[in-house]
Amino acid sequence: MKPVWIIDDDQSIRWVLEKALARVGIPARAFASAAEVLEALEAAIPSVLVTDIRMPGLDGLSLLHRIKEDHPDLPVIVMTAFTDLNSTVAAFQKGAFDYLPKPFDVNAAIALIQRAAQSTGAESEDVAERHAVSTSSEGIMLQSSSPAMQEVFRAIGRLASSSVTVLITGESGTGKELIAKALHTHSNRADGPFVALNAAAIPKDLLEAELFGHERGAFTGATQQRRGRFEEARNGTLFLDEIGDMPFELQTRLLRVLAEGNFYRVGGSQAINADVRIVAATHQPLEQRVAEGRFREDLFHRLNVIRLRLPPLRERKEDIPALVQLFMQNSARDLGVPVRRLSPQALQVMSGFDYPGNIRQLENFCQWLTVMSSSQIIESKDLPPEVFGAPHSDATQTVASVEVAAGDFRREGYHAPASQPDAISALEMSWTTLLGREVQARLSRNEPAIMASFTRDFERVLIESALLHSRGRRMEAAQRLGIGRNTLTRKCSELGLNDEAGD
């Protein structure tokens, strides 16, 4: 077997891979620079070439480009510790066999090298980079050291030359539209338009006309012909956000368009070609909605060709410091003030929060800090109250606890002593009054994303109480709450309520 060549300016990486390959009987040869490899290629060809991206002199992507010009069938694996979407896509566009982010599992790296050695060679087509490395906000946000996000980047790279339908799933605020734009930007439709439509944001009666357009006189108020989003996105990408909220009858028409490739404007009789790539997104579990009869199964399978799951921010906390820096810079620029900096202790607290509102909530926090902080250096005491301790507000838990206690005390005939007038008033208040006071208090402090925080806390109290009442029997708890058992199971997972009890 021909040897595997390893190119990295880090001697420890070369040593580790050489030893690991030797253990499985694969010969290896190591190089410290791309120049050495180009010289060696004049005399011999390896079975697989593994190269770092960032090296002194000629970088790994430039080396990949040079190799593919002369040896298009040579499998090249690109590895780097500096993982961002643009370099990942560029590697695949230049013909890389695969992308190996550092730090990597040695066994996984060896398995990848073995697959490359057994392959027939990488794609020989050399596609020039369509876009330079971005230094914009979107470019920075599409950098990640999270393994889950790196898998998303790899998928975008592999999909660069394809027009296959993609379904993006993930919680609200994880950046699904940003990934949809990246799929468009790095596709062969990048010169066409990117058109987005949020199915949950448009009234049901108007959604059909928004999608397909309408003819003059098609309905009351249609005084002129209007193109819909399908026509606006011709030769480009149509992003259908919150597809899970699309009305059932409109799902039928969308399915027909995807199956037949054409559509009619509302009130029209002439078929129009739908030359668009569909990227859909949802935060809802579509399989569950199919089971409940609220989403067409055949449409689900049409959309679910390639699925990309975006991890919530709590699963990629290593990215929080870079995102904080970005959002603080953006907020300062928008407000025309100097950039605030977080102390190491404050950044540690921010990184420990679970962010139920995900990236959007983190951005809101940074905007709040820019507005409310009077100092250039933000300390832990300056942070929003939500970020301390658990991902949900202790104050909200206190409101719930007071109400539970009030009910218990009333059942036992408890009367607070006269020395505790505040306790008496709190116990006599309705829970909605207490909640209203807490909302007003947070609004007066200009706290961001309170809707997400309160919704999470509300669901947590409901589910915990129902499970306690049913002694952990989820079926009974779901019935008492008036929701499906699958919904309860999903909510328990989202809220971290992984109780061991069964039914």
C-alpha positions as CSV (number, residue, x, y, z in Angstrom):
1,M,0.0,0.0,0.0
2,K,1.2,3.5,-0.8
3,P,1.9,5.6,2.3
4,V,-0.4,8.2,3.7
5,W,1.1,11.7,3.7
6,I,0.5,14.0,6.6
7,I,1.2,17.8,6.3
8,D,1.1,19.9,9.5
9,D,3.5,22.5,11.0
10,D,2.6,21.0,14.4
11,Q,5.1,18.2,15.1
12,S,2.8,16.6,17.7
13,I,0.0,16.2,15.2
14,R,2.3,14.5,12.7
15,W,3.7,12.2,15.5
16,V,0.2,11.2,16.7
17,L,-1.1,10.4,13.3
18,E,2.1,8.5,12.2
19,K,1.9,6.3,15.3
20,A,-1.8,5.7,15.0
21,L,-1.4,4.7,11.3
22,A,1.5,2.4,12.2
23,R,-0.7,0.5,14.7
24,V,-3.1,-0.4,11.9
25,G,-0.4,-1.3,9.5
26,I,-0.6,1.8,7.2
27,P,2.7,3.4,6.2
28,A,2.9,7.2,6.7
29,R,5.2,10.0,5.7
30,A,5.1,13.4,7.4
31,F,5.9,16.9,6.1
32,A,6.1,20.2,7.9
33,S,5.1,22.5,5.0
34,A,3.2,22.5,1.7
35,A,6.4,23.3,-0.2
36,E,8.0,20.0,0.9
37,V,4.9,18.1,-0.3
38,L,4.9,19.8,-3.8
39,E,8.5,18.8,-4.2
40,A,7.9,15.2,-3.1
41,L,4.9,14.9,-5.5
42,E,7.3,15.1,-8.4
43,A,8.7,11.7,-7.5
44,A,5.8,9.8,-5.8
45,I,2.0,9.8,-5.1
46,P,0.5,8.9,-1.7
47,S,-2.6,6.9,-1.2
48,V,-4.2,9.7,0.9
49,L,-3.0,13.2,1.7
50,V,-4.0,14.7,5.1
51,T,-3.2,18.5,5.3
52,D,-3.7,21.2,7.8
53,I,-5.2,24.5,6.5
54,R,-3.3,27.2,8.4
55,M,0.4,26.7,7.9
56,P,3.4,29.1,7.2
57,G,3.9,29.7,3.5
58,L,1.4,28.0,1.3
59,D,-1.8,27.2,3.2
60,G,-3.8,24.0,3.0
61,L,-6.5,25.2,0.7
62,S,-4.0,26.5,-1.8
63,L,-2.1,23.2,-1.6
64,L,-5.4,21.4,-2.2
65,H,-6.1,23.5,-5.3
66,R,-2.6,22.8,-6.6
67,I,-2.9,19.1,-6.0
68,K,-6.3,18.8,-7.7
69,E,-4.9,20.4,-10.8
70,D,-2.3,17.7,-11.3
71,H,-3.8,14.8,-9.4
72,P,-7.6,15.1,-9.4
73,D,-8.1,11.5,-8.1
74,L,-5.9,11.8,-5.0
75,P,-8.1,11.9,-1.9
76,V,-7.3,14.9,0.3
77,I,-8.5,15.3,3.9
78,V,-8.4,18.8,5.2
79,M,-8.0,19.4,9.0
80,T,-7.9,22.5,11.0
81,A,-8.6,23.9,14.5
82,F,-10.1,27.1,13.1
83,T,-13.5,25.9,11.9
84,D,-15.7,28.2,10.0
85,L,-18.3,27.7,7.4
86,N,-16.4,29.5,4.6
87,S,-13.3,27.4,4.9
88,T,-15.3,24.2,5.2
89,V,-17.3,24.9,2.1
90,A,-14.2,26.1,0.2
91,A,-12.5,22.8,1.1
92,F,-15.3,20.7,-0.4
93,Q,-15.6,23.1,-3.4
94,K,-11.9,22.6,-4.1
95,G,-12.4,18.8,-4.1
96,A,-11.6,17.7,-0.5
97,F,-12.6,14.1,0.3
98,D,-13.6,15.2,3.8
99,Y,-13.1,17.8,6.5
100,L,-11.5,16.9,9.9
101,P,-11.9,19.5,12.7
102,K,-9.4,19.6,15.5
103,P,-9.2,18.3,18.1
104,F,-10.2,15.0,16.6
105,D,-10.7,11.5,17.9
106,V,-7.7,9.5,16.7
107,N,-9.7,6.4,15.9
108,A,-12.2,8.4,14.0
109,A,-9.4,10.1,12.0
110,I,-7.9,6.7,11.1
111,A,-11.3,5.3,10.0
112,L,-11.7,8.4,7.8
113,I,-8.2,7.9,6.3
114,Q,-9.0,4.2,5.6
115,R,-12.3,5.2,3.9
116,A,-10.4,7.7,1.7
117,A,-7.8,5.1,0.8
118,Q,-10.6,2.7,-0.3
119,S,-12.4,5.3,-2.3
120,T,-12.1,5.9,-6.1
121,G,-10.8,9.4,-5.5
122,A,-12.3,12.7,-4.8
123,E,-14.3,14.8,-7.2
124,S,-12.0,16.1,-9.9
125,E,-14.1,19.2,-10.7
126,D,-12.3,22.3,-9.5
127,V,-15.0,24.9,-8.5
128,A,-13.6,28.3,-7.8
129,E,-14.5,29.9,-4.5
130,R,-17.7,31.8,-5.0
131,H,-17.3,34.0,-2.0
132,A,-14.3,35.4,-0.1
133,V,-14.1,34.7,3.7
134,S,-16.6,36.9,5.3
135,T,-15.8,39.3,8.1
136,S,-19.4,40.4,8.5
137,S,-21.6,39.5,11.5
138,E,-23.0,36.6,9.6
139,G,-19.5,35.3,8.8
140,I,-18.4,35.5,12.4
141,M,-21.6,33.8,13.6
142,L,-20.9,31.0,11.2
143,Q,-17.7,30.1,13.0
144,S,-17.9,27.4,15.7
145,S,-15.7,25.0,17.6
146,S,-18.8,23.0,18.5
147,P,-18.8,19.5,16.9
148,A,-22.5,19.7,16.3
149,M,-22.1,22.9,14.3
150,Q,-19.1,21.6,12.4
151,E,-21.3,18.8,11.2
152,V,-23.8,21.4,9.9
153,F,-20.9,23.2,8.1
154,R,-19.8,19.9,6.6
155,A,-23.3,19.3,5.3
156,I,-23.5,22.7,3.7
157,G,-20.2,22.1,2.0
158,R,-21.4,18.8,0.6
159,L,-24.7,20.4,-0.5
160,A,-22.9,23.3,-2.3
161,S,-23.4,22.0,-5.8
162,S,-26.8,20.5,-5.2
163,S,-30.4,21.9,-5.4
164,V,-31.8,19.2,-3.2
165,T,-34.6,20.3,-0.7
166,V,-33.3,20.8,2.9
167,L,-35.3,20.8,6.1
168,I,-33.7,22.8,9.0
169,T,-34.8,21.9,12.5
170,G,-34.0,23.5,15.8
171,E,-35.3,25.6,18.6
172,S,-36.4,29.2,18.1
173,G,-33.5,31.6,18.0
174,T,-30.8,29.1,16.9
175,G,-30.2,30.8,13.5
176,K,-32.2,28.7,11.1
177,E,-32.5,31.6,8.6
178,L,-28.8,32.3,8.8
179,I,-28.1,28.6,7.8
180,A,-30.7,28.9,5.0
181,K,-28.9,31.9,3.6
182,A,-25.6,30.1,3.8
183,L,-27.0,27.2,1.9
184,H,-28.1,29.7,-0.8
185,T,-24.8,31.7,-0.8
186,H,-22.7,28.6,-1.3
187,S,-25.0,26.9,-3.9
188,N,-25.0,27.1,-7.7
189,R,-28.0,29.4,-7.3
190,A,-26.1,32.0,-5.4
191,D,-26.6,34.6,-8.3
192,G,-30.3,34.2,-7.9
193,P,-32.6,35.7,-5.2
194,F,-33.0,34.5,-1.7
195,V,-36.6,35.0,-0.7
196,A,-37.9,34.2,2.8
197,L,-41.5,33.6,4.0
198,N,-42.6,33.0,7.6
199,A,-45.7,30.8,7.5
200,A,-46.5,31.6,11.1
201,A,-46.3,35.4,10.6
202,I,-48.9,35.8,7.8
203,P,-52.7,35.4,8.3
204,K,-54.1,32.2,7.0
205,D,-56.3,33.9,4.4
206,L,-53.4,35.8,2.9
207,L,-50.8,33.1,2.9
208,E,-51.8,31.4,-0.4
209,A,-51.6,34.7,-2.3
210,E,-48.3,35.5,-0.6
211,L,-46.9,32.2,-1.8
212,F,-48.3,32.0,-5.3
213,G,-49.4,35.5,-6.2
214,H,-52.8,36.5,-7.6
215,E,-54.5,37.8,-10.7
216,R,-56.3,41.1,-10.9
217,G,-59.9,40.6,-9.5
218,A,-59.1,37.2,-8.0
219,F,-60.7,38.4,-4.7
220,T,-61.9,41.6,-3.1
221,G,-59.1,44.1,-3.0
222,A,-57.0,42.4,-5.7
223,T,-56.9,45.5,-7.9
224,Q,-53.8,44.4,-9.8
225,Q,-51.8,41.3,-10.7
226,R,-49.2,40.5,-8.0
227,R,-46.3,38.0,-8.1
228,G,-45.9,35.6,-5.2
229,R,-42.8,34.4,-3.4
230,F,-42.4,31.4,-5.7
231,E,-42.0,33.8,-8.7
232,E,-39.8,36.2,-6.8
233,A,-37.4,33.4,-6.0
234,R,-37.1,32.1,-9.5
235,N,-33.6,30.7,-10.2
236,G,-32.8,31.2,-6.5
237,T,-33.9,29.8,-3.1
238,L,-37.3,30.0,-1.3
239,F,-36.9,29.8,2.4
240,L,-40.2,28.6,4.1
241,D,-39.7,29.4,7.8
242,E,-42.0,27.8,10.5
243,I,-43.3,25.3,7.9
244,G,-45.0,23.4,10.7
245,D,-47.5,26.2,11.1
246,M,-48.7,26.2,7.5
247,P,-52.5,25.6,7.2
248,F,-53.3,22.0,6.3
249,E,-55.2,22.9,3.1
250,L,-52.3,25.0,1.9
251,Q,-49.9,22.1,2.5
252,T,-51.8,20.2,-0.2
253,R,-51.2,22.9,-2.7
254,L,-47.5,23.2,-1.7
255,L,-47.1,19.4,-2.1
256,R,-48.6,19.6,-5.7
257,V,-46.1,22.3,-6.6
258,L,-43.2,20.3,-5.3
259,A,-44.4,17.2,-7.1
260,E,-45.3,18.8,-10.5
261,G,-42.9,21.8,-10.6
262,N,-45.4,24.4,-11.5
263,F,-48.3,26.4,-9.9
264,Y,-51.1,28.8,-10.7
265,R,-51.6,32.2,-9.3
266,V,-54.8,32.7,-7.2
267,G,-57.5,33.2,-9.8
268,G,-55.2,32.3,-12.6
269,S,-55.4,29.7,-15.4
270,Q,-51.9,29.7,-16.7
271,A,-49.3,27.3,-15.2
272,I,-46.1,29.0,-14.0
273,N,-42.8,27.1,-13.7
274,A,-41.5,26.9,-10.1
275,D,-37.7,27.0,-10.7
276,V,-36.7,27.4,-7.1
277,R,-34.8,25.5,-4.5
278,I,-36.9,24.9,-1.3
279,V,-35.3,25.2,2.1
280,A,-37.8,24.8,4.9
281,A,-37.4,25.3,8.7
282,T,-39.3,24.6,11.8
283,H,-38.9,24.5,15.6
284,Q,-41.8,21.9,15.9
285,P,-41.4,18.1,15.7
286,L,-43.0,17.5,12.4
287,E,-43.2,13.7,13.0
288,Q,-45.4,14.4,15.9
289,R,-47.6,16.8,14.0
290,V,-47.9,14.1,11.3
291,A,-49.0,11.6,13.9
292,E,-51.6,14.1,15.2
293,G,-53.0,14.7,11.7
294,R,-51.8,18.3,11.6
295,F,-49.2,18.0,8.9
296,R,-49.3,15.9,5.7
297,E,-47.1,12.9,5.8
298,D,-46.4,13.0,2.1
299,L,-45.4,16.7,2.3
300,F,-43.1,15.9,5.2
301,H,-41.3,13.3,3.2
302,R,-41.0,15.7,0.3
303,L,-39.3,18.3,2.6
304,N,-37.3,15.9,4.7
305,V,-34.8,15.0,1.9
306,I,-31.8,16.3,3.8
307,R,-32.3,17.4,7.4
308,L,-30.0,19.7,9.3
309,R,-30.5,20.0,13.1
310,L,-29.2,23.2,14.6
311,P,-28.1,22.6,18.2
312,P,-29.4,25.0,20.9
313,L,-26.9,27.4,22.4
314,R,-26.7,25.4,25.6
315,E,-25.1,22.5,23.5
316,R,-22.4,24.8,22.0
317,K,-21.4,27.0,25.0
318,E,-17.8,27.1,23.7
319,D,-19.1,29.6,21.1
320,I,-20.6,32.0,23.6
321,P,-17.4,34.2,24.2
322,A,-17.0,34.9,20.5
323,L,-20.7,35.6,20.1
324,V,-20.7,37.9,23.1
325,Q,-17.8,39.9,21.6
326,L,-19.6,40.1,18.2
327,F,-22.9,41.3,19.7
328,M,-21.2,43.8,22.0
329,Q,-19.4,45.3,19.1
330,N,-22.6,45.4,17.0
331,S,-24.6,47.0,19.8
332,A,-21.9,49.6,20.4
333,R,-21.8,50.5,16.7
334,D,-25.6,50.8,16.5
335,L,-25.7,53.1,19.5
336,G,-22.6,55.1,18.6
337,V,-20.9,54.3,22.0
338,P,-17.6,52.7,22.9
339,V,-17.6,48.9,23.0
340,R,-18.2,47.5,26.5
341,R,-16.0,44.6,27.7
342,L,-16.9,41.8,30.0
343,S,-14.6,40.8,32.8
344,P,-13.5,37.2,32.9
345,Q,-15.9,36.5,35.8
346,A,-18.8,38.1,34.0
347,L,-18.1,36.2,30.8
348,Q,-17.9,33.0,32.9
349,V,-21.4,33.7,34.3
350,M,-22.7,34.5,30.8
351,S,-21.3,31.2,29.5
352,G,-23.0,29.2,32.2
353,F,-26.5,30.3,31.4
354,D,-28.6,27.9,29.3
355,Y,-30.3,30.5,27.1
356,P,-33.8,29.2,26.4
357,G,-34.1,31.9,23.7
358,N,-30.8,30.8,22.2
359,I,-28.7,33.1,20.1
360,R,-31.4,35.7,19.9
361,Q,-31.6,35.9,23.7
362,L,-27.8,36.2,24.0
363,E,-27.9,39.1,21.5
364,N,-30.7,40.8,23.5
365,F,-28.6,40.5,26.7
366,C,-25.7,42.2,25.0
367,Q,-27.9,45.0,23.8
368,W,-29.2,45.4,27.3
369,L,-25.7,45.5,28.7
370,T,-24.6,48.1,26.2
371,V,-27.5,50.4,27.1
372,M,-27.6,49.9,30.8
373,S,-24.0,49.6,31.8
374,S,-22.3,52.8,33.0
375,S,-18.8,51.3,32.9
376,Q,-16.6,50.2,30.1
377,I,-15.8,47.0,32.0
378,I,-18.9,44.9,32.8
379,E,-18.6,43.0,36.1
380,S,-20.8,40.1,37.2
381,K,-23.0,42.4,39.3
382,D,-23.9,44.3,36.1
383,L,-25.4,41.3,34.4
384,P,-29.1,40.7,33.9
385,P,-30.6,38.8,36.9
386,E,-31.6,35.9,34.6
387,V,-28.1,34.7,33.9
388,F,-27.4,33.8,37.5
389,G,-27.8,30.3,38.7
390,A,-30.4,28.2,36.8
391,P,-31.5,29.1,33.3
392,H,-34.9,30.2,34.7
393,S,-35.4,33.1,37.0
394,D,-35.4,32.5,40.7
395,A,-37.8,35.4,41.0
396,T,-40.4,33.5,38.9
397,Q,-39.9,30.4,40.9
398,T,-40.5,32.4,44.1
399,V,-43.9,33.6,42.6
400,A,-44.9,30.0,41.9
401,S,-43.7,28.9,45.3
402,V,-45.7,31.6,47.1
403,E,-48.9,30.6,45.3
404,V,-48.3,26.9,46.1
405,A,-47.7,27.8,49.7
406,A,-50.8,30.0,49.8
407,G,-52.9,27.1,48.7
408,D,-51.4,24.8,51.2
409,F,-51.8,27.3,54.1
410,R,-55.4,28.0,53.2
411,R,-56.2,24.3,53.1
412,E,-54.7,24.0,56.6
413,G,-56.6,27.1,57.9
414,Y,-53.3,28.9,58.3
415,H,-53.4,32.6,59.2
416,A,-50.2,34.7,59.1
417,P,-49.3,36.6,62.2
418,A,-49.9,40.4,62.2
419,S,-46.2,41.0,62.2
420,Q,-46.1,39.6,58.6
421,P,-48.5,41.9,56.6
422,D,-46.4,41.4,53.4
423,A,-46.8,37.7,53.7
424,I,-50.5,38.0,54.3
425,S,-50.9,40.2,51.2
426,A,-48.8,37.9,49.1
427,L,-50.7,34.8,50.2
428,E,-54.1,36.5,49.5
429,M,-53.1,37.6,46.0
430,S,-54.0,35.6,43.0
431,W,-51.1,34.0,41.1
432,T,-51.9,36.2,38.0
433,T,-51.6,39.3,40.2
434,L,-48.2,38.1,41.5
435,L,-47.2,37.3,37.9
436,G,-48.2,40.7,36.7
437,R,-46.1,42.4,39.4
438,E,-43.1,40.3,38.5
439,V,-43.5,41.2,34.8
440,Q,-43.8,44.9,35.6
441,A,-40.7,44.6,37.8
442,R,-38.7,43.1,35.0
443,L,-39.9,45.5,32.4
444,S,-38.9,48.4,34.7
445,R,-35.4,46.9,34.8
446,N,-35.3,46.7,31.0
447,E,-34.6,43.0,31.1
448,P,-34.6,41.3,27.7
449,A,-36.4,38.2,26.4
450,I,-38.8,37.9,29.4
451,M,-41.4,36.1,27.2
452,A,-39.0,33.2,26.6
453,S,-38.0,33.0,30.3
454,F,-41.5,33.2,31.7
455,T,-42.9,30.7,29.1
456,R,-40.1,28.2,30.1
457,D,-40.8,28.7,33.8
458,F,-44.6,28.4,33.4
459,E,-44.2,25.1,31.5
460,R,-41.8,23.8,34.1
461,V,-44.1,24.6,37.0
462,L,-47.1,23.0,35.2
463,I,-45.3,19.8,34.3
464,E,-43.5,19.4,37.6
465,S,-46.8,19.8,39.5
466,A,-48.6,17.4,37.2
467,L,-45.9,14.8,37.5
468,L,-45.9,15.2,41.3
469,H,-49.7,14.9,41.4
470,S,-49.6,11.7,39.2
471,R,-46.6,10.3,41.1
472,G,-44.5,10.3,38.0
473,R,-47.0,8.6,35.7
474,R,-46.5,10.6,32.4
475,M,-49.7,9.3,30.7
476,E,-51.9,10.5,33.6
477,A,-49.9,13.8,33.9
478,A,-50.4,14.5,30.1
479,Q,-54.2,13.7,30.4
480,R,-54.6,16.0,33.4
481,L,-52.7,18.8,31.5
482,G,-54.7,18.2,28.3
483,I,-51.7,17.5,26.1
484,G,-50.4,14.4,24.3
485,R,-47.9,12.1,26.0
486,N,-45.4,12.7,23.2
487,T,-45.7,16.5,23.8
488,L,-45.1,15.9,27.5
489,T,-42.1,13.8,26.8
490,R,-40.6,16.4,24.5
491,K,-41.3,19.2,27.0
492,C,-39.6,17.2,29.8
493,S,-36.5,16.7,27.5
494,E,-36.4,20.5,26.6
495,L,-36.8,21.5,30.2
496,G,-34.4,19.0,31.6
497,L,-37.1,17.1,33.5
498,N,-35.8,13.6,32.7
499,D,-37.6,11.8,35.5
500,E,-37.1,8.1,35.8
501,A,-40.8,7.3,36.5
502,G,-42.8,5.5,33.8
503,D,-46.5,4.9,33.3
